Structures are given as C-alpha cells and as structure tokens.
C-alpha cells in the first residue's frame, strides 16, 4: 500500500474495544427493519448520515475494530490485509447510494470519520460533507486555508508539512501566498478541524433523523454527534454488525452488511444506484436554503424568540399607557431592524472566507461547481483520541 495510514500514526494505548463478535439479522428481520428505515427517511425533513470505516471494507480497505480490523489484528500481533491501495480503491455501493440520496434531496449532510477520500472521489459535494479526521488526498495552506485535492495520497500525516507551497495569488497583483501546505490527516492528539466539526455539530442538532453506517461510535467527539439529534427530538438509526457505544439510544438497530442494507433501501425508495465513472470532484451542491452557514440557523431562532418576547412586552405596556406603548413599539421595530442588520453584517463578515478551491482529482475527471455555502468558524477545540467502551 502506498501509504499505511495506521502505521503512520503515533503510538497510542487506548484504541477502544476491538474484535467484538458480529451479529446478523435474519433475512426476514433485515427486510422488516429496512422497510422501517425507508419509512423513517420518507418522513424525515433533515437526515444526516454518519459514516465509518465499515462502508469501505467492500472497497478493499479494512476497518479498525472488526474481526479483521487494523487494531484487532495489531492486538493479535498480526498484520492487516489490504486488497487495494487508496489510489486504486473504488467507492462502494454504499458510497454511491449516499450520493444518490443527496441528489434526491433526502440526505442533507454527511459526516465521515474516514480518511480514504472515497466520499470525495465519488462526487459527493464538499459543502455537504464534513471529514472530521482528514483526507489522504487533501492538503491545506496553513496560512490562508486554501485546500488542494490531489490525485495521489499526500504522503504525510499528523498535519505535517508536505513540502509544497500555496499558489494563491493575492489581490491587486501582489505576490502569491506561498504558505506551507500541510496534510489534513489527524494524529491521535490533534484537534479536529474547526469548520468541519462546527458544521457537523449544527447539522446533527438540526437533523430529525441520524443514520450511522459502519461505525462503532467509540471515537470522541465524532461518535457522540448522533446523540445531538436524539437530544433535540430526532431519531437515531444504527447500521452495524458489532455492538456500538450508543445502541441503547437507537430507535432502530440493523445488523447487516451496509451494502446489503443500502441496496434494499434504494429499491424501496425507488432509486437506481449510479455507477461510478471515475474520480469526480464536486465542490458545491447548489447552495439551496436547507444548507445554512454555521450559526445562521441559530441566529434566526434567537431573533424569532426575541421578537416574540418583545411583542408580548409591548402589549402589556400598551394596556397601561397608549402613548408609551407607541414609543415602545417603535423601539421594538428599531431593535429588530438593528438585530437584522447585525446578522447581515455578520453574514458579510463570514463571507470573507473564500470557498475552498481545488484541483481536479485526475486530468480526466470533471469538476461540478455550483454556488458556495462554505464558511469558517473558531468555536471548537476537540481532540480525536478519546474512546469509550461500548455500553452493555
């Protein structure tokens, strides 16, 4: 393999519980559960999917804690078996099914712990994707933040310099940025990327349905994000062969291979799974209203609450003094306008973050560009490494 991801990480003692026995639903149970999942998806308004290493095993890339996973084999003193390289790996049926669900409007946001780049290479739009642990094919300028998508793996990990420099040309004909490019792959103690984690957090809180595919949910904070959907009144569906940390919180738990589950699901929803035609890079999905920049949704909710509170207060004042009530109402309108202006100003400030620009994954691939909704934030400081044992 051109780059052994696991071997490139620093030594770390607590890698979670590995090698748990797999459980399989009977064909009848699996069919009934997938039908229930299909109905949940039809009824949902905002579905978020959380993907783990289990969706890439059929592509030839081993998982980490399965019976033949990287960490499981390491505990046994054996080497994991790779059937392909990261460059040669093709998106699985599940990768392509998720792409179709996004195009059909069912899947609003995708949160992945995978570093194999298969979501990106499948053509999944980057403005609806958070890659919380990085991407083997992406390097980023540590100075201006521009990201470059390459057709081969970067070759280094742990946010280390790649030896290349940023080529962004500054405005008014000034010299290029020339900032050092670094890998986006996290080591155990590295902080998760602020922008990706912030958008994943917001999408999880906003979702009414969280679907986890092929992940044991042991890594924090990534594995705890589906609980945000549950806490805000949504439902959690877990598709995994092994027990997970959050099984007791699941509305539905499906024990089956993710490709088989997604194949049945797509038939029930009436969708064909697109064929993969080679590495394709899509930056933007179209920027429709259901994908808001980080914080915008929260600001709208806060404004609504404030306006309602002010209206109630104004009615009480009006009962005591009509003249004062008129002044109060004008004051309310003024405050509302100020609040709206403030939000617009904040939106303009957020827009200073340029959408990430990338190079084609390959010379033969096509890049699909739509309008941008990417932004940047600095609200989280989270670590990758913490793991907890699965709940009994």
N, C-alpha and C positions, 0 to 999 in steps of 0.2 A: 504494500500500500504506500502511496506516495507520501502521505503524512499519517502517522499513527497518532490520532487525537489523544487517546488515553495515555499513551506513553509520554506525550508532551506535557502533561500536567504535572504539577508539583506533587510530591508525596503527601498523602492525606489519609489519616487513620479512619475516620468515621465516614464511610461511603454508603451508609444505610444498610438495611436488611436485604441480602441478596439470595437468590436461588429458592424463593418460596415456591411451593407446588402450584401448578396451574390448574384451574377449574374450567370445565367446559359445560355449557348448557346443552341439553338435548336438542335435536333439530326442531322439535315442537316448541320447546321453551324459547329457543332462539327466534323462531318465526314470530311468536306472540310478542316477544319483547321488542323486536324491530318494528312490528306494526304499531306498538305503543309509542316508540320513539318517533316514527313517522308522523303520528297524530300530534305529538308534542311540538314537532317542528312546524307543522301546518298552523298550529295555534299560536306560535311564538311571534313576537314583534321584533325581537332583537336577540338573535342567537350568537353566542360566542363559542368558538371551539378552542380547546387546549390540547395541543398535540405533543406527544413524547416519542422516544426512540422506537417504540413498538410499531409505529406506522412505516418505518423504513426497513424493517427486517426482511420484508419480501423483496426489497431492492438490493439485498445482499449485504447490508450494513447491520452488524449485530447490535442488540440493545445493551443495557448495562447490568440489569439485575435479574434478567430472565434466566432460565436453566442453563443457557449457553452464553449469557451476557458477559461483557468485558470484566466487570468487577467480580462476578460469580466465578469465572474461570481463574481470575487472579487469586481469589481466596483458595482455590484448589491447587494453585501453583502451575496452572496450565495457561497456554496462550489462546486467545480467542481466534476464531476462524473468520476471515474476510473473503467474501465471494467476488468482490469488485473493488475498485478504487473510488474515491469521492468524485473524481472527474468522469468516470465511466458509469457511475450509478444513475439509474433512470427513476423518475418519480413513480411511485407505486399507484395502484388503483385508487387507494385512499387519497393520495395527493391530488389526483386528477378529479376525483369526486368532489373534494372540497372546493376546487377551482370552479366546478360547475354549480355548486350550491351558492357560491359567492356571486357568480354571474346571474343566477336566477333570483337573487335578492333574499335568499333565506339566511345565508351566512353573512353577518355584518362585520365580524372581526375575528382574526385568527391569532392566537398566542402560542408560540412554539418554544420549547426548550432545546430543540435540535440545532446542531451546528453544521449539518450536512449540506445545507443550501438547496435541498430538493423543493421546498415550497417556492423559493425564488425562481429556480430554474424551470418549474412547472408553468410559470406565467402568473402566479398569484400576485395581485397588486400590492406594492410595498406600503401604500398608505392605509391598508387594512391588515397589516402584519407587524407583529412585534416578535423579534428574535431575541429573546432575553439573554441567551448565553453566547450570542455572537454567530458569525457565519464564516465558514472556512474560505469563502471566495470574496469576502469583502474586507477592504482596508479603509481606514479613515484618517483624515488630516487632523492631527492633534491641535492645530492652530485655528483653522476655520471650520472644521467639522464636515467638510465635503467627503462623501463616501465614493469609493470606486469598486465596481463589481468586476472581477477578473474571470477569465475562462479556465484558470487553473487555481489550485489552492494557494493561499498566501505563503505558507511555509513556516510561519512562526505563530506562537500563541502567547497568551498572557498579556495582551495589549502592548506587546513589544514592537519596536521599530522594524519595518520591513526592508529598509534600505532605499526606499523610494521617497520622492518628494511631491508635494501638491503642485498641480499645474494651473490652479485657478488664477485667472488674470484679474487684477483689481480694476476698479472703475477709473475713469479719466486717464487711461493709458499707463497706469503705474505698473511696476514690475509684478511678476507672479507671486503668489502667496509663499511658495517654497517651504511650507511647513512640513515637518516629518510625518510620513504615513505610518500608522500603527495597525496591528491586527485588531480585529474586533472580538476574538475568541477570549473568553474569560478563563482565568485560573481559579482555583478554589477560593481564594480570599479576595478576589476582585469584586468591586461594586458593579451591580447591574446597570446597564445604560439608562440614564435618566429618562430620555424621551420614550424609549420603548416600554419601560416599566410604568411610566405615568399614563401612557395611552392604554396599556393593558389593564391597569387598575381602574381607569374610568370606564372602559368597555365592560369590565366584569361587574362593576356596580350598576351599570345601566341595563345589563342583559336580564331578560326574563327566562332564558334557558342557557345553561352552561353544559357543553358536551365535551367530556375528556376522552381522548383516544390514545391508547398505548402508553400510558404513563402511570407510574406507581405513586406519584404525587408526594414523594419523600423530600425533594429538594425545596428549601425555603429561599425566597418568598414565592417562587413560581408555583409551587404545589398548593399554596393556600389561596391563590387568586380565585379559584372556583367557589370558595366559600363566601366571597363577597356577593356573588349572585344570589346564593341561598339566603344570606342575611338581609338582602333587600327585597325578599319576597319571591325570588325566581326559583326555578327547579334545576337540580343537578343530575345529569346522567353520566355514568361511568362505564366505559367500554374497555375492559382489561381482563386478561386471563388470570393474573395473580391478584391477591387481595391488595387493596390500596389503603392509604392512611385515612381516607375520608369516606370509606364505604358506608358508614352509619349515617352519613348526611345525604346519601344519594336517594333521589326519588325513584330511580331505576338503575339497576346494575346488570350489564350484559356481559356474560362470559363467553367470548368468542373471538376468532381472528378478526382484526379490524377490517381487512379487505372483504371478508365474507359478510360482515355486518353492513359495510357501506354498499356492497353490491346489491344486497336485498333491499336496503333503504332506498337507493336510487330508483329501483324498479317500482317500488311502492309510490314514490313521489312522481314517477313518470318522466324521469330524466335519463338521457344517454350519457355515459361517462366518456368524455372526449379522449381521443388518442393523443399521446404525447408525440409532438413532431420535432423534438429537439429543443435545446435550451432557449427559452424565451424570457425576456425581461420586460416586465410591466411596472412602470413607476406609479401610475395613478389610475384609480378605478372610475373616475368621473366626478368625484367631489360632491355627491348629492348630499342632501340635508341630513341624512341619517348618520353621517360620519362627521362629528364636530371636532374642532381643535380642542386640545386639552384645556379644561376649565370652562369652556363656553357653555356646556350643558349646566354645570353647577352655577355659573353666573346667572343664567336665565331663571333657574329655580329660585335663587336668592332674590332676584328682582321681583318675581311674581309674589313671593311671600311678603316682601317689604311693601309692595303696592297694596296688597290686601289689608295688611295691618294698618297702613296709613289711611285707607278708605274707612275702615271701622272707626279709627280715632277721629276722623273728620266728621262722621255722622254724630258721634257723641258731642263734639264741640258745637255742632250746629243746633242741637236742642237747647243749649244754654244761651248762645249769642249768635244771631244770624250774621252780624257784621264780621265778628271774629271768625265765624265759620268760612265766610267767603275768603278772608285773608288766608286761613288755614288751607283751604282747597287750592288757592293759587300757589301757596308754599309747597303743597304736595306735588302739583304739576311741575313746579320748578325743580324739586328734588328728584322727581322721576326722570326729568329731562337730563339733569346732571348725571344721574346714575347711568342712563342710556349712553350719554356722551362719554362717560368714563369707560364703559365697556367697549365702545367703539374705539377709543384711544388705545385701550389695552389690546384690542384685536389688531390695530395697526402696528403696535409695538411687537406683538407676536409674529406679525407678517415679515419682520426683519429677518427671520430665519428662512433662508432660501431652501426650497425643496432639494433633497439630495439628488445630485446628477450622477449618472453612472455611464459606464461604457458597456457596450453590448457584451453579453456572455460569450458569444462567439461571432465570428465575422459573418456567419450565415444566418444568425438569429435576427429576428425583428423585434424592435422595441416599441411597446404600446404606450403612448403618452396621452394622458388626459389632464384635467385640471388638478391643481395641487391642494391638499388639505394638511400637509405635514407641518408640524411646528416643533418647538423645543421647550423643555422645562427643566427646572433645577429643584425639584421638590422631594426627591427620594435619595436616600443613602442606604442601599440594601446590599447584603452580601449573598453570594451564591452558595456557600458550602454547607450551611446547616441542614442536617437531616434528622428526621424523627422516625422511630419505628412505626409500622402500620398499627392502627387501632385494632384491638381484638374484636 
